[in-house]
Amino acid sequence: MRFASAVPCFIVAAVLADAASATTRPLPGDWRHVAEAQERLAIADYAAAEALLAQVPAQSEAARDAGILRGQLDAALAPRIELETRAFVDTQPLDRLSQGAGLSFWPISSLELRIRALGLWYPRASYERDATTEIHGRATPLYAIGGLVGLLFRPARADLDISATGTARVWADGSVQVSGSGELEGRWLSPLRLRASARREELLDGHAAIREHVFVHAAGGALAVVDWKGWSGELRGEGRWYSDGNDGLTAYGWAVAPILRGALSLQAGWGAAWADTSRSRWSLTTQTYSPYFTPLGARRHGPILVAALSLGKLRVDASGDVAVQGSELDPTALAWGVTSRVDTIHVDVRAGASLDLGVLRLGVAYHHNHQRYYRFHEATIRLELPL
């Protein structure tokens, strides 16, 4: 943890020094508005870019360049139809299929709205209905349908994002569950980012959690560096409070440095994490965590590798991290009143590809995570159709 915490702090100090020494040379007349609009468009400050381009008159020498930027801005603000399908498989066993279809649009250049219909289906629940009904008095619900509304507010020149979502699901057992989230991100010292978030989240990764409709309330904050001369890093902490009265804490830090830059980029670094929960939810009978996973004094650290390849309209990304050292309290021993630590396993691999054809954007992603007590695979397909 000390190493992972020190590296992001070094990056922060260097960024502050770099920002303090930066100078800009003013441009004459309307060209200044065009240049600043281009800068604002590059960081997705659409409201500021729109206001700046409106100050360039049609007869100006800069009008042609302003028109090009205006076309780029209109494309960024165009409404989009979004379709997404996810398949999740883990070793509990649990299979989950989820679908989403919706629309995102900008009613004004500082506000994006999203509306999405959602569906969840648990195929394995049908095989366990008799057993779960007998043991728990009720069966695992097979499916849920619902909807999501979300917003992103990005005031002009504020270098601030305010986002929120609200989700409602109607389950096959007749229950209605509501969740939501909110997040603030400040970029006042770019590329430094200050983040704060809170959420109420329904746990969907275990049959018992689904059956009991377990929720977690979480709040946290982070300090991140995003692509400063190829460097990136983050320090984050979060508190969690579960609907059954349990609570927990997590903290992590990571940093990566550039090795290759260009069409093929490669970054390498180190990360560390710690997590703890007040009360264990380990079942001695089934030798599994139920209704949800509760890390017990878990700590780990290890290397991180991030790669990306850009080939025109095609982009491919991959990342992975593995714990070279990790341990946590043995949940079985702890259940018998004995405190001992066991070695842990942590492997996380992600890969994805995106293709932007203008008339549509297609993306695929894969995520694999391997822990001591479970493993999962998740695949995602996304399709965006600008209108």
C-alpha positions in Angstrom: 0.0 0.0 0.0 2.8 2.4 0.8 4.4 2.0 -2.7 1.1 2.3 -4.5 0.1 5.4 -2.5 3.4 7.1 -3.0 3.5 6.9 -6.8 0.1 8.7 -7.4 1.2 11.4 -4.9 4.4 11.9 -6.9 2.3 12.2 -10.1 0.1 14.8 -8.4 3.0 16.9 -7.3 4.6 16.8 -10.8 1.3 17.7 -12.4 0.8 20.7 -10.1 4.3 21.9 -11.0 3.7 21.5 -14.7 0.4 23.4 -14.5 2.0 26.3 -12.7 4.7 26.7 -15.3 2.4 26.5 -18.3 1.9 29.7 -20.4 -0.4 30.5 -23.3 0.0 33.0 -26.1 -3.2 34.9 -27.0 -4.4 34.9 -30.6 -5.9 37.9 -32.4 -9.6 38.5 -33.0 -12.1 35.7 -33.8 -9.3 33.2 -34.1 -9.0 33.3 -30.3 -12.6 32.2 -30.0 -12.1 29.3 -32.5 -8.9 28.1 -30.8 -10.6 28.2 -27.4 -13.7 26.5 -28.7 -11.4 23.7 -30.1 -9.8 23.3 -26.7 -13.2 23.1 -25.0 -14.6 20.7 -27.5 -11.6 18.4 -27.0 -12.5 18.1 -23.2 -16.3 17.7 -24.1 -17.2 21.1 -22.6 -19.9 21.5 -25.2 -21.7 24.5 -23.6 -18.5 26.6 -23.6 -17.6 25.6 -27.2 -21.1 26.5 -28.4 -21.0 29.9 -26.7 -17.5 30.6 -28.2 -18.5 29.6 -31.7 -21.6 31.8 -31.5 -19.3 34.8 -31.2 -17.7 34.2 -34.6 -19.6 36.2 -37.2 -20.3 34.7 -40.6 -18.2 37.2 -42.4 -15.1 36.6 -40.2 -11.9 35.1 -41.7 -12.3 32.4 -39.0 -15.9 31.5 -40.0 -14.8 28.5 -42.1 -12.8 26.9 -39.2 -15.7 27.8 -36.8 -18.1 26.0 -39.2 -16.0 22.8 -39.1 -16.0 22.8 -35.3 -19.7 23.5 -35.3 -20.2 20.3 -37.4 -18.1 18.3 -34.9 -20.1 19.8 -32.0 -23.4 18.9 -33.6 -22.2 15.4 -34.2 -21.3 15.1 -30.5 -24.7 16.4 -29.4 -26.7 14.2 -31.8 -29.2 11.9 -30.1 -28.2 8.2 -30.0 -30.0 4.9 -29.8 -28.1 2.6 -27.5 -28.5 -1.2 -27.4 -26.5 -3.5 -25.0 -26.5 -7.2 -24.1 -24.4 -8.7 -21.3 -23.8 -12.4 -20.4 -22.3 -13.2 -17.0 -21.2 -16.6 -15.8 -19.6 -17.5 -12.5 -18.8 -20.6 -10.4 -21.5 -20.3 -7.7 -23.0 -21.4 -10.2 -24.9 -18.3 -11.5 -25.7 -17.2 -15.0 -27.1 -13.8 -15.8 -28.3 -12.3 -19.1 -29.1 -8.6 -19.2 -30.4 -6.4 -22.0 -30.7 -2.7 -22.3 -32.2 -0.4 -25.0 -32.6 3.3 -24.8 -32.0 6.8 -26.0 -29.5 9.5 -25.0 -29.8 13.1 -26.1 -28.7 16.6 -25.2 -31.7 19.0 -24.8 -29.2 21.8 -24.2 -25.4 21.7 -24.7 -24.7 21.4 -20.9 -27.2 18.6 -20.1 -27.4 15.0 -21.4 -30.4 12.8 -20.6 -30.6 9.0 -20.8 -33.7 6.8 -20.8 -33.3 3.0 -21.0 -35.4 -0.1 -20.7 -33.8 -2.9 -18.7 -34.2 -6.7 -18.5 -32.5 -9.4 -16.4 -32.8 -13.1 -16.7 -31.2 -15.8 -14.5 -31.4 -19.1 -16.4 -30.0 -21.3 -13.6 -32.7 -20.1 -11.2 -35.2 -22.4 -13.0 -33.1 -25.4 -12.0 -33.0 -24.4 -8.3 -36.6 -23.4 -7.7 -37.6 -26.6 -5.9 -34.4 -26.6 -3.7 -34.5 -23.0 -2.8 -38.3 -23.0 -2.1 -37.8 -25.9 0.3 -34.7 -24.5 2.1 -35.6 -20.8 2.1 -39.3 -20.8 1.8 -39.3 -18.9 -1.5 -37.7 -19.4 -4.9 -35.1 -17.3 -6.6 -36.9 -15.0 -9.1 -36.2 -15.9 -12.7 -36.3 -12.4 -14.2 -36.8 -8.7 -13.7 -37.8 -5.9 -16.0 -37.4 -2.2 -15.4 -36.1 1.1 -16.5 -33.3 3.6 -15.9 -33.2 7.4 -16.2 -29.9 9.3 -16.0 -28.4 12.7 -16.5 -25.1 14.4 -16.9 -24.8 18.1 -16.2 -21.6 19.8 -17.4 -21.8 23.6 -16.9 -19.8 25.8 -19.3 -16.2 26.5 -18.1 -16.9 24.9 -14.7 -14.6 21.8 -15.4 -17.2 19.9 -13.4 -19.4 16.9 -14.1 -22.6 16.1 -12.1 -24.2 12.8 -12.9 -27.1 10.9 -11.5 -29.1 7.7 -12.3 -32.3 6.2 -11.0 -33.3 2.6 -11.6 -36.5 0.6 -10.8 -37.0 -3.1 -11.3 -40.1 -5.3 -11.1 -39.1 -8.9 -10.2 -40.9 -12.1 -11.0 -41.8 -12.5 -7.3 -43.8 -9.3 -7.5 -41.4 -7.0 -5.6 -40.4 -3.6 -6.8 -36.8 -2.5 -6.1 -35.4 1.0 -6.5 -31.8 2.0 -6.7 -29.8 5.1 -7.7 -26.4 6.8 -7.8 -24.8 10.3 -7.9 -21.3 11.4 -8.7 -19.3 14.6 -8.8 -16.0 15.0 -10.8 -14.0 18.1 -10.7 -11.2 18.8 -13.3 -10.1 22.2 -12.0 -6.4 21.1 -12.1 -6.5 19.0 -15.2 -5.3 16.3 -15.6 -6.0 15.9 -11.8 -9.6 14.8 -11.1 -11.4 14.9 -7.8 -14.3 12.5 -7.4 -17.0 11.9 -4.9 -19.9 9.4 -5.3 -22.8 7.8 -3.5 -25.1 5.0 -4.5 -27.8 2.6 -3.5 -27.2 -0.6 -5.3 -29.1 -3.8 -5.6 -26.8 -6.9 -5.3 -27.3 -9.1 -8.4 -24.4 -11.5 -8.2 -25.8 -14.3 -6.0 -29.0 -16.4 -5.7 -29.4 -15.6 -2.0 -28.9 -11.8 -2.6 -31.4 -11.8 -5.4 -33.9 -13.9 -3.4 -33.6 -11.6 -0.3 -33.2 -8.4 -2.4 -30.1 -7.3 -0.6 -29.0 -3.7 -1.1 -25.8 -1.8 -0.3 -25.4 1.9 0.3 -21.9 3.2 -0.5 -20.1 6.5 -0.4 -16.6 7.3 -1.4 -14.0 9.7 -2.8 -11.0 9.6 -5.1 -8.1 11.6 -6.4 -7.1 10.6 -9.9 -4.5 11.5 -12.6 -5.7 10.8 -16.2 -3.2 10.5 -19.0 -0.7 13.1 -17.9 2.2 12.6 -20.4 1.2 8.9 -20.4 0.9 8.6 -16.6 -2.3 7.6 -14.9 -3.1 6.7 -11.3 -5.8 6.8 -8.6 -6.3 6.7 -4.9 -9.8 5.8 -3.7 -11.6 4.9 -0.5 -15.2 3.8 0.0 -17.6 2.9 2.9 -20.4 0.4 2.4 -23.5 -0.2 4.5 -25.7 -3.3 3.7 -29.4 -3.6 4.2 -28.9 -6.5 6.7 -27.0 -4.2 9.1 -23.5 -5.2 8.0 -20.8 -2.6 6.9 -17.4 -2.6 5.2 -14.5 -0.4 4.0 -12.4 -0.6 0.8 -9.3 1.3 -0.3 -7.0 1.0 -3.2 -4.3 2.8 -5.1 -2.6 2.2 -8.5 -0.3 4.0 -11.0 0.9 3.2 -14.5 3.7 4.8 -16.5 4.2 4.9 -20.3 6.4 2.4 -22.0 5.2 2.9 -25.6 3.3 5.8 -27.1 1.6 6.2 -30.4 -0.8 4.0 -32.4 0.3 1.2 -30.1 0.5 2.3 -26.5 1.7 0.3 -23.5 1.7 1.2 -19.8 2.9 -0.7 -16.8 2.7 -0.1 -13.1 1.7 -1.4 -9.7 -1.5 -1.5 -7.6 -2.5 -2.3 -4.1 -5.9 -2.9 -2.4 -7.4 -3.5 1.1 -10.9 -4.4 2.0 -12.7 -5.4 5.2 -16.2 -6.2 6.4 -17.5 -6.0 10.0 -19.3 -9.4 9.9 -18.6 -12.4 7.8 -21.4 -13.9 5.6 -19.5 -17.2 5.1 -21.7 -20.3 5.3 -20.1 -23.3 6.9 -22.7 -25.5 5.4 -22.2 -24.6 1.8 -18.6 -23.3 2.1 -19.6 -20.2 0.2 -20.4 -16.6 0.9 -24.1 -16.0 1.2 -26.0 -13.8 0.5 -23.0 -11.7 -0.6 -19.2 -11.7 -0.6 -17.6 -10.2 2.6 -13.8 -9.7 2.4 -12.2 -10.1 5.8 -9.0 -8.0 6.3 -8.1 -8.7 2.6 -5.0 -7.1 1.3 -3.0 -7.6 -1.9 -0.6 -5.9 -4.3 0.9 -6.6 -7.7 1.7 -5.5 -11.3 -0.6 -3.8 -13.8 -0.3 -3.8 -17.6 -2.4 -1.7 -20.0 -2.3 -1.8 -23.8 -4.2 -0.1 -26.6 -4.0 -0.2 -30.4 -5.6 2.4 -32.6 -6.1 1.6 -36.3 -8.2 4.4 -37.7 -11.8 3.7 -36.8 -10.9 0.6 -34.9 -9.5 0.6 -31.4 -8.5 -2.4 -29.3 -7.8 -2.2 -25.5 -6.6 -4.7 -23.0 -5.5 -4.6 -19.4 -4.7 -7.0 -16.6 -3.5 -7.1 -13.0 -2.4 -10.0 -10.8 -1.6 -10.2 -7.1 1.9 -11.3 -6.4 1.1 -11.2 -2.7 -2.2 -11.3 -1.0 -3.9 -12.7 2.1 -7.1 -12.4 4.2 -8.7 -13.9 7.3 -9.8 -17.5 6.9 -13.6 -17.4 7.0 -14.0 -21.0 8.1 -11.5 -20.6 11.0 -13.1 -17.3 12.0 -16.5 -19.0 12.2 -15.0 -21.3 14.8 -13.5 -18.4 16.7 -9.9 -18.9 15.4 -8.1 -16.0 13.7 -5.7 -17.1 11.0 -4.8 -15.8 7.5 -4.8 -17.6 4.2 -3.2 -16.7 0.9 -5.6 -15.2 -1.7 -5.7 -15.3 -5.5 -6.5 -12.3 -7.6 -6.4 -12.1 -11.4 -8.3 -9.5 -13.4 -8.3 -9.4 -17.2 -10.2 -7.0 -19.4 -10.2 -6.7 -23.2 -12.4 -4.8 -25.7 -12.7 -3.4 -29.2 -14.7 -0.5 -30.6 -15.4 0.3 -34.3 -16.7 3.8 -35.2 -18.3 3.8 -38.7 -20.0 7.2 -38.3 -23.5 5.8 -39.0 -23.0 3.4 -36.1 -20.6 2.5 -33.3 -20.0 -1.1 -32.3 -18.2 -2.2 -29.2 -17.4 -5.6 -27.6 -15.9 -6.2 -24.2 -14.7 -9.2 -22.1 -14.0 -9.3 -18.3 -12.6 -12.2 -16.3 -11.9 -12.1 -12.5 -10.5 -15.0 -10.5 -10.6 -14.9 -6.7 -10.0 -17.6 -4.1 -13.7 -18.4 -3.7 -15.2 -17.7 -7.1 -14.4 -16.9 -10.7 -16.5 -15.1 -13.3 -16.6 -14.3 -17.0 -18.6 -11.4 -18.5 -19.1 -10.5 -22.2 -20.7 -7.4 -23.5 -21.9 -6.2 -26.9 -22.9 -2.5 -27.4 -24.4 -0.8 -30.4 -24.8 3.0 -30.8 -26.8 4.5 -33.7 -26.5 8.3 -33.9 -29.7 9.9 -35.1 
